[in-house]
Amino acid sequence: MNAFLSLVNRNNKVFRRDKTQVFFSLLSVIIVVALYAIFLQKMQIDRLEQIAMATPEMVTMVNEWLVAGLLSMIAVTSTLAAFGIAVKDIETKATADFLTAPVSRSTIQFSYVANAFLIGLVFSFTALIGCEIFIVATGGNLLGFAEFAKVFAILLLSVSLASVFNLFLVLFVRTQNSFSTLGTLVGTVLGFLCGVYVPVGVLPGFAQNLVMYFPISHTTVLLREAFMQNSFATVFDSVPAADVEAYKLNYGVVYDINGHLLSSSMSIIIILVTIVVLSVLSIMIFKKKNK
């Protein structure tokens, strides 16, 4: 246990020492914020004004929609950046040096996973506080204690999924160049697969299915439901139910798979099953590579 904790502490220090890596782990999020400020907010508000009266609460609801997507993306990008240490250690043969000590390969690998989870959790919680300040500064209200606890629980689930998902990807990467390519690819497509860059409803059918079957997008759905619950009641107070449902489907607040609206509990099940499946596959691949 002492060796494991020492490795986690070492990995964490290495990550924090590389300021460039920390910046690039947030680059896709910075891009989303810029796009939102220039295009996305106005587009969504213009669409909403066709079915509901423009109010400050409407702006708050749209901001909450963005915040949910950002938090899902931060969980993925921050944990992926943390795994860069594992790739660097392989390329520089640092892993071989660790094996000269009485430490197993599985302990070394798990230390990278634990470090990624901790970094993802710190980044996500810090981002949550920043998002709450942003929402209040733009006229919204802080989450109540129950809502905050719900969001934090979803973030735990989100970071867990992101850690296992990125572990699975990194097992196929051996060099820092290929890891850099992987980071660019993930950062580029993540905004689309989480329904942040473009509303789910405007995508062609196959792309909508791709988004809805992408497990990480379900953390976005859960966060949107948690953040936007109170705003919905105010903004859509006198709006026909059909228009409200159309908005939710179009902007990925709920998913309709094969004519069935997906419940929050079903999204949680999908996330948990994905975590288990990816964990088992990662263990199998790791054992095969280190026979």
C-alpha positions in Angstrom: 0.0 0.0 0.0 2.9 2.4 0.8 4.4 1.8 -2.6 1.0 2.4 -4.3 0.5 5.7 -2.4 4.0 6.8 -3.2 3.5 6.1 -6.9 0.2 8.1 -6.9 1.9 11.0 -5.1 4.8 10.9 -7.6 2.4 10.8 -10.6 0.4 13.7 -9.2 3.6 15.9 -8.7 4.7 15.1 -12.3 1.4 16.1 -13.7 1.3 19.4 -11.7 4.8 20.3 -12.7 4.0 20.3 -16.4 1.9 23.5 -16.8 1.6 23.0 -20.5 -0.1 19.7 -20.1 -2.5 21.2 -17.6 -3.4 23.9 -20.1 -4.0 21.6 -23.0 -6.2 19.4 -20.8 -8.6 22.3 -20.7 -8.1 23.5 -24.3 -11.3 21.9 -25.6 -13.3 23.5 -22.8 -11.9 26.9 -23.6 -12.9 26.4 -27.2 -16.5 25.5 -26.1 -16.7 28.7 -23.9 -15.5 30.8 -26.8 -18.1 29.2 -29.2 -20.8 29.7 -26.6 -20.1 33.3 -26.1 -20.0 34.0 -29.9 -22.7 31.7 -31.3 -24.4 29.1 -29.1 -26.1 31.2 -26.5 -27.8 33.5 -29.0 -28.8 30.7 -31.2 -30.5 28.8 -28.4 -32.2 31.9 -26.9 -33.5 32.9 -30.4 -35.0 29.4 -30.7 -36.6 29.5 -27.2 -38.1 33.0 -27.9 -40.3 31.3 -30.5 -42.1 29.2 -27.9 -41.6 31.2 -24.6 -41.3 34.7 -23.4 -37.8 36.0 -23.1 -36.8 36.3 -19.4 -33.6 36.4 -17.3 -34.5 32.9 -16.2 -34.3 31.8 -19.9 -30.7 33.0 -20.1 -29.9 31.2 -16.8 -31.4 28.0 -18.2 -29.3 28.2 -21.4 -26.2 28.8 -19.2 -27.0 25.8 -17.2 -27.3 23.7 -20.4 -23.8 24.8 -21.3 -22.4 24.2 -17.8 -23.6 20.6 -17.8 -21.7 19.9 -21.1 -18.6 21.6 -19.9 -18.4 19.5 -16.7 -18.8 16.3 -18.7 -16.0 17.3 -21.0 -13.6 18.4 -18.2 -13.9 15.0 -16.6 -12.7 13.4 -19.8 -10.0 15.8 -20.8 -8.4 16.1 -17.4 -8.3 12.4 -16.8 -6.9 11.8 -20.3 -4.1 14.4 -19.7 -3.2 12.6 -16.4 -2.7 9.3 -18.3 0.0 11.1 -20.3 2.4 10.3 -17.4 1.9 6.6 -18.0 2.7 7.0 -21.7 5.8 9.1 -21.0 7.0 6.5 -18.4 6.7 3.8 -21.0 8.6 5.7 -23.6 11.4 6.8 -21.2 11.7 3.4 -19.7 10.8 4.8 -16.2 8.3 1.9 -15.8 11.2 -0.6 -16.1 13.0 1.3 -13.4 10.0 1.0 -11.1 10.0 -2.8 -11.6 13.5 -3.1 -10.1 11.7 -2.4 -6.8 9.3 -5.0 -5.3 6.3 -3.4 -7.1 4.0 -5.3 -9.4 3.0 -4.1 -12.9 -0.6 -4.0 -11.8 0.2 -1.7 -8.8 2.0 0.7 -11.2 -0.9 0.6 -13.6 -3.5 1.2 -10.9 -1.5 4.1 -9.5 -2.0 5.8 -12.9 -5.7 5.2 -12.8 -6.0 6.4 -9.2 -4.0 9.6 -10.1 -6.2 10.2 -13.1 -9.4 9.8 -11.0 -8.1 12.3 -8.3 -7.0 14.8 -10.9 -10.3 14.5 -12.7 -12.2 14.9 -9.5 -10.2 18.0 -8.5 -10.7 19.6 -11.9 -14.4 18.8 -12.0 -15.1 20.1 -8.5 -13.1 23.3 -9.2 -15.0 23.7 -12.5 -18.3 23.2 -10.6 -17.5 26.0 -8.2 -16.5 28.2 -11.1 -19.7 27.4 -13.0 -21.8 28.2 -10.0 -20.1 31.6 -9.7 -20.7 32.1 -13.4 -24.4 31.3 -13.1 -24.9 33.6 -10.1 -22.9 36.4 -11.8 -25.3 36.1 -14.9 -28.4 36.4 -12.8 -29.1 32.8 -11.7 -29.3 31.1 -8.3 -26.9 28.8 -6.5 -27.9 25.1 -6.4 -29.6 24.1 -3.2 -27.9 21.6 -0.9 -29.9 18.6 -2.4 -29.2 19.7 -6.0 -25.5 20.3 -5.2 -25.2 16.8 -3.7 -26.9 15.3 -6.7 -24.5 17.1 -9.1 -21.5 16.1 -7.1 -22.6 12.4 -7.1 -23.0 12.6 -10.9 -19.5 14.1 -11.2 -18.1 11.1 -9.2 -19.8 8.8 -11.7 -18.6 11.0 -14.6 -15.0 11.0 -13.5 -15.1 7.2 -12.8 -16.4 6.6 -16.3 -13.9 9.0 -17.9 -11.0 7.4 -16.0 -11.9 3.8 -17.2 -12.7 5.0 -20.7 -9.3 6.8 -21.1 -7.4 3.9 -19.5 -8.9 1.6 -22.2 -7.7 4.1 -24.9 -4.3 4.6 -23.5 -3.6 0.9 -23.4 -3.2 1.1 -27.1 -0.8 4.0 -27.0 3.0 3.5 -26.7 4.5 6.9 -27.6 4.0 10.6 -26.7 3.4 11.5 -30.3 0.5 9.0 -30.6 -0.8 10.1 -27.2 -0.8 13.7 -28.5 -2.8 12.6 -31.6 -5.2 10.8 -29.3 -5.7 13.9 -27.2 -6.4 16.0 -30.2 -8.9 13.5 -31.6 -10.7 13.1 -28.3 -10.8 16.9 -27.7 -12.2 17.5 -31.2 -15.0 14.9 -31.2 -16.0 15.2 -27.5 -18.0 18.4 -27.9 -20.0 16.8 -30.7 -20.5 13.4 -28.9 -21.7 15.3 -25.7 -24.1 17.4 -27.8 -22.4 20.7 -26.9 -21.1 22.1 -30.2 -24.3 21.2 -32.1 -27.7 20.4 -30.6 -28.5 16.7 -31.0 -31.8 17.4 -32.8 -30.1 19.1 -35.8 -27.8 16.1 -36.5 -28.7 13.4 -39.1 -30.2 10.3 -37.7 -27.1 8.1 -37.6 -25.2 10.9 -35.8 -28.0 11.3 -33.2 -27.8 7.5 -32.5 -24.0 7.8 -32.2 -24.4 10.5 -29.6 -27.1 8.7 -27.7 -25.2 5.5 -27.6 -22.0 7.2 -26.5 -21.9 6.4 -22.7 -20.2 9.7 -21.7 -23.0 11.7 -23.2 -25.3 10.2 -20.6 -23.4 12.1 -17.8 -24.2 15.3 -19.7 -27.9 14.3 -19.8 -27.9 13.6 -16.0 -26.1 16.9 -15.3 -28.5 18.9 -17.5 -31.5 17.4 -15.7 -30.0 18.3 -12.3 -29.0 21.8 -13.3 -32.0 22.8 -15.4 -34.8 21.3 -13.3 -35.8 24.5 -11.5 -35.4 26.7 -14.6 -37.7 24.5 -16.6 -40.5 25.1 -14.3 -40.1 28.9 -14.6 -39.3 29.3 -18.3 -41.9 26.8 -19.6 -44.6 27.6 -17.1 -47.3 28.4 -19.8 -45.7 26.6 -22.8 -47.5 23.6 -24.4 -46.1 20.3 -23.3 -45.4 19.3 -26.9 -43.1 22.3 -27.3 -41.3 21.6 -24.1 -40.7 18.0 -25.1 -39.5 19.1 -28.5 -36.9 21.5 -26.9 -35.7 18.7 -24.6 -35.2 16.3 -27.4 -33.6 18.8 -29.7 -31.1 20.0 -27.1 -30.2 16.7 -25.6 -31.9 17.2 -22.3 -33.5 13.8 -22.7 -32.8 11.0 -25.1 -35.4 9.2 -27.3 -34.0 5.8 -28.3 -36.3 3.8 -30.6 -39.3 5.8 -29.6 -38.7 5.5 -25.8 -37.7 8.4 -23.6 -34.7 7.3 -21.5 -35.1 7.8 -17.8 -32.3 9.1 -15.5 -32.0 5.6 -13.9 -31.5 4.0 -17.3 -28.7 6.5 -18.0 -27.1 5.6 -14.7 -27.3 1.9 -15.5 -25.7 2.5 -18.9 -22.8 4.3 -17.3 -22.3 1.7 -14.6 -22.4 -1.2 -17.1 -19.9 0.7 -19.3 -17.5 1.1 -16.4 -17.7 -2.6 -15.6 -17.2 -3.7 -19.2 -14.3 -1.3 -19.9 -12.7 -2.3 -16.6 -12.8 -6.0 -17.5 -11.6 -5.3 -21.0 -8.7 -3.2 -19.8 -7.6 -5.8 -17.3 -7.7 -8.5 -20.0 -5.7 -6.3 -22.4 -3.2 -5.4 -19.7 -2.6 -9.0 -18.7 -2.2 -10.1 -22.4 0.4 -7.3 -23.0 2.4 -8.2 -19.8 2.5 -12.0 -19.9 
